[in-house]
Amino acid sequence: MAEIVIRNLRKEFGDFTAVEGSSFTIGDGEFFMLLGPSGCGKTTTLRMIAGLELPTSGEILIDGEDVTRKPASQRDIAFVFQMFALYPHMNVRRNIAYPLVSQGMPKAQVKAKVAEVARILGIEEILEHPVSGLSGGDRQRVALGRAIVRSPKAFMMDEPIGALDAEFRERMAEELRALHDRMGATTVYVTHDQLEAMQMGDKIVVMNHGVVEQFGTPQEIYDHPATMFVADFIGSPSMNFIRFEGGFRPGDTSVRLAGAEVAVPALREEADGRRLVLGVRPEHVHLTDAADAVLRGRVEAVEYLGTTQIVTLSTVNGPLRARVASSEVVRPGEVAGLAFDARTLSLFDAGTGRAFVTAANEGVHDG
Amino acid sequence: MSAHSITEPSATTKWISGGLVVAYAVVTLIPLLWIVATGFKTPADAISYPPKVVFDPTIEGYVNLFTTRTRVTPEQLESLPPPEGIAEEIVRSYGMVIAGPSRFGERFMNSVVIGFGSTFLSVFLGTLAAYAFSRFKIPLSDDLLFFILSTRMMPPIAVAIPIFLMYRQLGLSDTHLGMILLYTAVNISLAVWLLKGFIDEIPREYEEAALIDGYTRFQAFYKVVLPQAATGIASTAIFCLIFAWNEYAFAVLLTSGTAQTAPPFIPTIIGVGGQDWPAVAAGATLFLLPVLIFTVLLRKHLLRGITFGAVRK
């Protein structure tokens, strides 16, 4: 069980910078998600923490100890690979026992440990099977068994359920989270699936092009994205961006958008005559005929999703999507007024993509 | 109309393809069978016309292969004690006695030492080099690999004279070490390239898993990569052995006594006491066996599929 501190971690492969100066702290016992699109540097970051890749510069501390230059074998961590990486020439039992054998543990003790792990994971029946005949879920359980058998300081997981079928994935996600809660070990988990990250993580780091875009709890990241990239990446459908030009001063509680005043959380910064973006989550767009409507839009399409429906509208500021209860009657071709939840809005600088500090997101972005 | 399956061949197709395979096997095996058969013929049967397919087998060829014989006068022959064993009996029937063992056993052992020695060295060095090329960032690795490959771009015999002079200077002519080094040098490019292909196919995750499980890089290589590469190592070893075992030109050029291998020796048998084709055939038959046995022993490693399913592709 350990805290992992990452300081200014950087990795270059020749001319290509995979990770640029990342810093964050993974708390003891946290289930920590490294989230981002492919090629964003999340796997490289994980591999550096594990010791499979040496950083170009920066520091990695596990449990207060600087392990930046230590080989993987001396870091006392476990790694679960996306492709399982079970030793193909060994059966399930020997695969799980392998990390213990390297420590020179007596045979009887190894046997007991393997039995215990097999019981936790429910794979006692397949212990003597060769790994080649196992189903995806079982292989992943064996890989997990190999990881937990040693009770390491921390677990690294590289998209461990990404290779599983959709139905299995959900179950394994639950099993993983349950296992984590039971063992309480620090876990660093790489995924490109934002739903998985939200569902399982205590904390999430969102990365893009080797840069940490945001670091925080799933709620913070969802409600108060620090950048337009995060806002767009998290949530399905993603956040609406309404582009406009304007300005504001600290303390303002509204901005002028297409001739209407839109209430926003109290601003803490100022901006003048700049290209701005108002970010609003689809579920915070309300269709209304009342006077508080700030925009009007024509309904282009309606997607029925069971409890909710996604309404796509065209407005003077571009297309907009709203998530409304499926009990509301919405027909394509209608013109509807649109209102937003003031407390939930984000304002971005269209040039840099950064979110302006408001009363709502103060203190969230500093990680 | 009968139902046709796209994947399952019809009975007629199976018969035709089976027939073709058998016919091909027979055609290619006839020379081999002929050699084996000749080894058990008498010299007269071996050159009889029309050729004899059915004959009385004798081990005369093998006796002649392993012995040297001298002709004695009938009086001397009669004064000798009765022959001990079948070999003695056969030799005396020609009015000769066994003078001593031939050099065949010695030459055969030279072939074994040189063939297997150079195979081992090629595969050992080749595996290490291939692993390094496959896993580590080596400066100019593409150029190095091309250089290694380029050593195969001309027939080795083209450099025979420089090698001959070099070996004479270094005192490597007609030594086991010299021949082992030479065959290793020829085989190593093949070994590196073949094995690199095999090792490239082994996912790095296996080693990384082992590294994380507390093993050193060498242990990970030894315990995880090598078992996975067994298929590649086995087939590479067979290729190397076949070359080193059968090599003739360098053996003729560089060996004459101590380190002479079987290929240049076998033709010389013919000169000992007339056209002794059965002895030559016997030597050739025995010479075929080691590669055959080696291949059969490694056969199970040649079957792919041991890694199937452990890593999802």
Interface residues (C-beta under 8 A of the other chain):
Chain A: A50 G51 L52 P71 A72 S73 I77 A78 F79 F81 M83 F84 A85 L86 Y87 P88 H89 Y98 P99 S102 Q103 V131 S132 G133 L134 G136 R139 R146 R150 A163
Chain B: P203 E205 Y206 E208 A209 A210 L211 I212 D213 G214 Y215 T216 R217 Q219 V224 P227 Q228 I306 T307 F308 G309 A310 V311 R312 K313
